[in-house]
Amino acid sequence: MSILTIILNIFLPPVSVALNKGLGKDFIINVILTILGVLPGVIHAFYVTSK
């Protein structure tokens, strides 16, 4: 995992997921989680980008 990915995961989780996985179901799930709370979005972004 690069430094850029880590920074994007923390500050812009949906952008990080979109860059790594595209605009699919993972992106939509991350947007919803980020709207509900930033921490769940960040955790999901780290989970998705670490696969």
Legacy VTK file of the C-alpha trace (Angstrom):
# vtk DataFile Version 3.0
C-alpha trace
ASCII
DATASET POLYDATA
POINTS 51 float
0.000 0.000 0.000
1.494 3.318 -1.040
1.633 6.523 0.967
-0.805 8.152 -1.474
-3.343 5.377 -0.897
-3.050 5.747 2.871
-3.531 9.523 2.690
-6.545 9.157 0.390
-8.014 6.464 2.664
-7.905 8.849 5.596
-9.009 12.113 3.983
-11.100 11.040 0.941
-12.199 7.423 1.379
-14.610 7.269 -1.610
-11.960 8.647 -3.972
-9.479 6.044 -2.800
-11.957 3.213 -3.318
-12.929 4.564 -6.749
-9.308 4.731 -7.865
-8.576 1.185 -6.708
-11.827 -0.673 -7.480
-13.772 1.561 -9.859
-17.303 2.890 -9.526
-18.930 -0.354 -8.468
-20.655 -1.658 -5.380
-17.611 -1.053 -3.154
-17.687 2.638 -4.064
-21.407 2.960 -3.312
-21.014 1.157 0.019
-18.132 3.437 0.931
-20.077 6.594 0.052
-22.970 5.461 2.250
-20.639 4.589 5.127
-18.814 7.908 4.806
-22.118 9.804 4.899
-23.172 7.895 8.024
-19.846 8.611 9.693
-16.316 9.269 8.559
-14.721 6.497 10.633
-16.738 3.640 9.066
-15.864 5.007 5.628
-12.175 5.112 6.465
-12.220 1.586 7.884
-14.029 0.284 4.800
-11.576 2.077 2.489
-8.603 0.447 4.226
-10.343 -2.940 4.049
-11.166 -2.633 0.342
-7.795 -1.277 -0.752
-5.850 -3.896 1.197
-7.387 -6.794 -0.784
LINES 1 52
51 0 1 2 3 4 5 6 7 8 9 10 11 12 13 14 15 16 17 18 19 20 21 22 23 24 25 26 27 28 29 30 31 32 33 34 35 36 37 38 39 40 41 42 43 44 45 46 47 48 49 50
